Amino acid sequence: MSTTFLKHFDSITDPRIERCKKHNLLDILLLAISAVLSGAEGWEDIEDFGHLKLDWLRQYRPFEAGIPKHDTIARVICRLKAEEIEAAFQSWISSLVEITGCDVIAIDGKTARRSFSTKERKNALHTVSAWSCQHQLVLGQTAVDAKTNEITAIPELLTMLDIEDSIITLDAMGCQKKIAEQIIKQKADYILALKGNHSGMQAELEAWWHKTQREGFSGNNYDEHTDIDSGHGRIETRTCKQVLIDKGWLSKEYRWSGFKSIIKVSSEIHEKSTGKDTTETRWYISSLNLNAEQSLHAVRSHWQVESMHWVLDMTFREDESRIRKKQGPLAFNIMRKIAMALFKQDETKTASMARKKKMAGLDDDYRSTLLESGIKMR
C-alpha cells in the first residue's frame, strides 16, 4: 500500500505483550479500516470481510497468520490508546489537506448514543470535531467524557491544528473568553454564537445595538447583506447586519481578546404550502472586520458540520452501533471518518457516499483506488 496511508498509523503502540502477538498490528488496522470502508458495522463483519478478501489484503500486508478471529480484532483495537488513535488520524488528514487560509473551520460535538455501557459505568462516546468547510473533511477530533466537557476539549483540539488565517465558528457552548483568546493567539479569527450561557453579555450588546440603530448607526461602521434561498417548498430570506463595536461602552468583563464586531442574523421563512411565516434572530460576536457577506457565509458554513453527523448516522449507522467496550467506540468512529474522507476526496465515481460504500464492498479495484489515494487536496 502507498506509504501515504499506513505510515501514519505505524506509531500506534501495540497493547499486547510480545509473546502474544500472533497477528501484526498494522495487519489488523488495515483489515479493520478496509472492512469499514466496505460497509462493516461490527467485529464479526470485519472478520468475515477478511476471509473473503484475504488475497486482496495480501497485496498490501503479509497477513502471515491469516485473518484473526473477531474477538481478537476487538480485544486489540479496544485496548489502543485514545490519544494515539486521534493523533494518527490527524496526521493522516494533515498529509492530505493543504491549509491555504481563508477556510471556515466549524467546531462541534457529537454523541454516539448507544455507545454507553451501564455495566462498565461508561458514558456514551462524545467527540468534538473540527470540520473544514473548504475541504469537506474532518481535520481533527478529540474525545471527551461528556458533552459538558467540550469547553476543556476545544482548546486541546485547536492546539492540534494549524488554523492561521482561518475563521473558527463555534456554537454557544464554545463561546468562552479563553477560547477566543487562544484563537487570536493562533492568528485566526472567530465567530461565536451567543445564547443563554452569556445572557448578561448578550443583553448588554443588544442594548448597545438598539441604541446605535436608533441613532441610524451614526459614527459606527455598519455593513449589511441579504440572500434568498428557494427550495424544499419554502423561501428563506437571511439578512446579516454587522457593526463594529465600541468596546469602551462595554463592561470590562466583556472586552474579549480580538472582539471587534457584533453580528445579527435574521431569518424569515415562508412556507409555500401553508403560507405560514416564521422569523428567527441569532446573535454572534466576532473578531472580523466589517464584511457582512463573509460573516453570513461563515455562519451558514458552520452547519455543514451537521452534514458530517448526518452521514455518520445515516450512511455508517453510528447511532445504532452497540460497540461499547473501552476504545472500541472511538476506534470505529475514527475508521468511519477515514472512510468518509476517502469517499469525499474520490473523484473517480460520481455517486452518493452510500453508493460508494456499496461499490467499495463489491469492487476490489475501486477499494484499492480509495486506499491508495494520497494526493493533497487544494
Secondary structure as UniProt FT lines:
FT   HELIX           3..6
FT   HELIX           7..9
FT   TURN            10..11
FT   HELIX           18..20
FT   HELIX           25..37
FT   TURN            38..39
FT   HELIX           43..52
FT   HELIX           54..57
FT   TURN            58..60
FT   TURN            64..65
FT   HELIX           70..78
FT   HELIX           82..96
FT   STRAND          104..111
FT   HELIX           113..115
FT   TURN            118..121
FT   STRAND          126..132
FT   TURN            133..136
FT   STRAND          137..144
FT   HELIX           147..149
FT   HELIX           150..160
FT   TURN            164..165
FT   STRAND          167..170
FT   HELIX           172..174
FT   HELIX           177..185
FT   TURN            186..187
FT   STRAND          189..194
FT   HELIX           196..198
FT   HELIX           199..214
FT   TURN            215..219
FT   STRAND          222..231
FT   TURN            232..233
FT   STRAND          234..244
FT   HELIX           247..249
FT   HELIX           252..254
FT   TURN            257..258
FT   STRAND          261..271
FT   TURN            272..274
FT   STRAND          277..286
FT   HELIX           292..302
FT   HELIX           304..314
FT   HELIX           318..320
FT   TURN            326..327
FT   HELIX           328..345
FT   HELIX           353..362
FT   HELIX           364..372
//
